[in-house]
Amino acid sequence: MPLQEPVDYLKMDIEFSEWAVLEEALRDEGTLRYIKQLGFEIHTPDLFTIYRDQVAAAKDVDSLGPLSLSDVGGPDTDPRRTFVHMFEALNRLEILGFRKFNYRKNLFGSYKSNITGLERSCCYELHYINLHFLSDNLTVVHTKDDKIFH
């Protein structure tokens, strides 16, 4: 059932599955229409390399949590195409009226790049605001009442 009332904040952290969920929400534009703010952690294909290394080093594989490469598509696709697909999804989000207002690297996804030798992360937290809920002076429009703090 599609949303009928605004949702103040939607947060996702679903270990690479955010791309499939975001893709589905973008196909059905009505799904995102009522979301005021959207926060989600994106995961790059490097997540699988880090996860594979953790599995190899772990004595108790069950302690690593529910992430399964087969559950989320695995690293079998071309990483370049994957990054283009990710960029296109984020671009379509902006076309729908969302603007990124904050982002940060998740330090738990840090690794040293085999290519550049630089510290990288496979996980970034992104925060978007839906411009359709802003008034002319760029403040959030409250839909329930005039109170600033609830």
C-alpha positions as CSV (number, residue, x, y, z in Angstrom):
1,M,0.0,0.0,0.0
2,P,1.5,3.4,-1.0
3,L,2.3,6.0,1.6
4,Q,-0.6,8.5,2.1
5,E,1.1,10.7,4.8
6,P,4.5,12.2,5.1
7,V,7.3,10.3,6.8
8,D,9.7,12.6,8.7
9,Y,12.8,10.4,8.3
10,L,13.5,7.1,6.7
11,K,16.8,5.3,7.5
12,M,18.3,2.3,5.8
13,D,21.5,0.3,6.5
14,I,21.0,-3.0,4.7
15,E,24.5,-4.0,3.7
16,F,24.5,-3.5,-0.1
17,S,20.8,-4.3,-0.5
18,E,20.1,-0.5,-0.3
19,W,20.7,-0.4,-4.1
20,A,17.9,-2.8,-4.9
21,V,15.6,-1.1,-2.5
22,L,16.4,2.4,-3.8
23,E,16.0,1.1,-7.4
24,E,12.5,-0.2,-6.6
25,A,11.6,3.1,-4.8
26,L,12.8,5.1,-7.8
27,R,10.7,3.0,-10.2
28,D,7.6,3.9,-8.1
29,E,8.0,7.6,-7.7
30,G,5.1,7.7,-5.2
31,T,7.1,5.7,-2.7
32,L,9.5,8.6,-2.2
33,R,7.1,11.5,-2.6
34,Y,6.1,11.5,1.1
35,I,9.6,11.0,2.5
36,K,10.9,14.3,4.0
37,Q,14.4,13.1,4.8
38,L,16.2,10.0,3.7
39,G,19.3,8.6,5.4
40,F,21.1,5.5,4.2
41,E,24.5,3.9,4.2
42,I,25.8,3.0,0.8
43,H,28.1,0.1,0.3
44,T,30.5,-0.3,-2.6
45,P,31.6,-3.6,-4.1
46,D,34.7,-3.3,-1.9
47,L,32.4,-4.5,0.9
48,F,32.7,-8.0,-0.5
49,T,36.5,-8.0,-0.5
50,I,36.5,-6.8,3.1
51,Y,33.9,-9.4,4.1
52,R,35.8,-12.2,2.3
53,D,38.9,-11.2,4.2
54,Q,37.0,-11.3,7.5
55,V,35.5,-14.7,6.8
56,A,39.0,-16.0,6.0
57,A,40.4,-14.7,9.3
58,A,37.4,-15.6,11.5
59,K,37.2,-18.7,13.6
60,D,33.5,-18.4,14.1
61,V,31.9,-17.4,10.8
62,D,28.5,-17.0,12.5
63,S,29.8,-14.1,14.5
64,L,30.1,-12.0,11.4
65,G,26.4,-11.5,11.1
66,P,23.8,-12.2,8.4
67,L,25.6,-10.8,5.3
68,S,25.8,-13.4,2.6
69,L,27.3,-12.7,-0.8
70,S,24.7,-14.8,-2.5
71,D,21.9,-12.8,-0.8
72,V,23.1,-9.5,-2.2
73,G,24.3,-10.4,-5.6
74,G,28.0,-11.0,-4.8
75,P,31.0,-9.4,-6.4
76,D,30.6,-11.2,-9.8
77,T,29.5,-8.1,-11.7
78,D,32.0,-5.6,-13.2
79,P,32.8,-3.0,-10.5
80,R,32.8,-0.2,-13.1
81,R,29.3,-1.0,-14.2
82,T,28.3,-1.3,-10.6
83,F,29.6,2.2,-9.8
84,V,27.9,3.7,-12.8
85,H,24.7,2.1,-11.7
86,M,25.1,3.5,-8.2
87,F,25.8,7.0,-9.6
88,E,22.7,6.9,-11.8
89,A,20.5,5.8,-8.9
90,L,21.8,8.7,-6.7
91,N,21.3,11.1,-9.7
92,R,17.7,10.0,-10.2
93,L,17.1,10.7,-6.5
94,E,18.2,14.3,-7.1
95,I,16.0,14.5,-10.2
96,L,13.1,13.6,-7.9
97,G,13.8,16.7,-5.7
98,F,16.1,15.2,-3.1
99,R,19.4,17.1,-2.2
100,K,22.3,15.6,-0.2
101,F,22.9,17.8,2.9
102,N,25.4,15.6,4.7
103,Y,27.7,12.6,4.1
104,R,30.4,10.9,5.9
105,K,32.7,7.9,5.6
106,N,31.9,5.0,7.9
107,L,35.2,4.2,9.6
108,F,34.1,0.6,10.2
109,G,34.4,0.0,6.4
110,S,38.0,1.3,6.2
111,Y,40.6,-0.6,4.2
112,K,43.8,0.2,2.4
113,S,43.4,0.3,-1.4
114,N,45.5,-2.3,-3.3
115,I,45.6,0.2,-6.2
116,T,46.5,3.5,-4.6
117,G,47.7,2.4,-1.2
118,L,45.4,5.1,0.3
119,E,42.9,4.6,3.1
120,R,39.4,4.1,1.7
121,S,36.0,3.0,2.9
122,C,33.4,0.7,1.4
123,C,30.7,2.4,3.4
124,Y,29.4,6.0,3.4
125,E,26.4,7.5,5.1
126,L,24.3,9.8,3.0
127,H,21.6,12.1,4.1
128,Y,19.1,13.7,1.8
129,I,16.3,16.2,2.2
130,N,13.2,16.3,0.0
131,L,13.0,19.9,-1.4
132,H,9.2,19.5,-1.9
133,F,8.8,19.9,1.9
134,L,10.8,23.1,2.1
135,S,9.1,26.5,2.2
136,D,10.4,29.5,0.3
137,N,12.9,30.4,3.0
138,L,14.4,26.9,2.9
139,T,13.0,25.7,6.2
140,V,11.2,22.4,6.7
141,V,7.5,22.7,6.3
142,H,5.6,21.0,9.3
143,T,2.6,19.2,8.1
144,K,0.9,18.4,11.4
145,D,1.1,21.7,13.4
146,D,3.0,24.9,13.9
147,K,5.3,23.6,16.7
148,I,9.0,23.7,16.0
149,F,9.9,21.1,18.6
150,H,7.8,18.1,19.4
